[in-house]
């Protein structure tokens, strides 16, 4: 039976969450092409250089916070209902949706207000030019910070719905192992609860009162540290849902089944333990943080390579098993027999391939010494466009081709367009990110509308600066086209009438090595959460204590106009 017929209430919620995510994707992609054309000098007629930073803020917030959070909420809602075989707690889940939507509207209005020149509200200019990394001393309108806080709180409420569903299932199945998809969802949410404490304290205790004028100064180093306490784990909040898809759905799309359930559980436990105590690697150049604690962050970041490498092995082995089940032969020729014409499969595979490249550039970011070569250069957005911009975004778009028919009961429309779209996105990202990495090696800065200096000319390390700028513009244009293609397919499918028999279903085949082959201690959330908190205390306790020793607001900084 189709998912929408088995769980109609949950399906309606997932559709609502996906629709908000797709709208955010569309607006964020529009801001992205405006930004790339302006920065590269190809076309500057859309906005002024002053408004460029508002566009950049909208691009980052809508894609990295709104699109991701709403899509993850929809995917997790489906995964828990599908694997536990029950509707989710209706009131809790919908409360989460409305809280997140309210926060999104508040943040979006404050950003767009800066573009259209809206009048002041509550005695403050309605604007937000503070970028996605919204720490002090740059200040936005209070509505922006309140909106960001509500998005986070809404995601917490969504997590309560997942845990409540598990408690209800556990009362009926006391001796069963937690189904893998639900295990992945809950482990991700535990990591999210732990890691968002930092940004919640930053926003609620400091930035909202500061933006309202209730306090005059804040400590920039403290707010930066609280943000980056959250700022790197949020990467894994994006990636772990992609891993859920790669582990549990991609093998099915390849015609096989997951190679190892135990390895998948180990990987998610490792992310729970190691995702948060790494934030100082974003602050290598910040004074006031002892080098020893930066070294701890670097070491923990390098340890995070282990679950990624385990994932590469497990997913590739699972996909190869599927190909051989379909009759493929040879050491590598089995790759040709995979269903590359199916958009869900092709998109997920291409996203995984691009993530491998992002992992290599991420090792440069993580190294204390070599990081100085590319710190605050355009290399950095080149890297995270490979992670959130492809590993997550392309996986989300690809799996929507498989999942949306199940939550609507409608056949996928525009199949030819859908089959081409993952390749358009992949090529666009390869072109743009490659140029960004090379430009970063040349020292070209990030976050700037005018990446030039008086009496100074950048020299390309590989290729010319003009060629790299052109590649960024071309790549950005292809990404915009890829997003538009995806949205056309989704809009046509969602608006179509239901009819005919669907050729997809949500049944996930049992892994070759099942949960019974792993120790039950992997399901002990209390133990792993306690260890994660202990690692955080070791990594962050003494540095944070030294920052607040001279007062929570000292050394203070007033708001700096953008």
VENHU-V634888 format. One line per field, one symbol per residue. phi: phi as a letter, one per 30 degrees, with the letter a starting at -180 (. if undefined). Layout:
phi = ???
//
This chain:
phi = .dedddbdddddddeddddddddddddddddddeddddddidacddbddddeddddddedddddcdedddddeddddddddddchaddedddddeeddddddddddddddddedddidddbhibddaaccidddcdcdbcdedddddddddddddddedddddddddddddcbdcdddeeddedddddddddedddeddddedddcddddddidbcbbdeddddddddecdceddddddddddedddcceedddjbaddbdedddedddddddcdddbddddbecddicedddddddddddddddedddddeddddddddedddddjdbidbddddcddddcddddddddddddddddddddddddddddeddbeicdedddddddcddbeddddddddddcceedccicddchddddddeedddddedddddeddddddddiddchbdbdbbdhbbdcddbjdddddddddddddddddddddddddddddddddddaicdcbacdcddddcddddcddddcddddddddddddddddceddddddcdcjdcbdcbddcdc
//
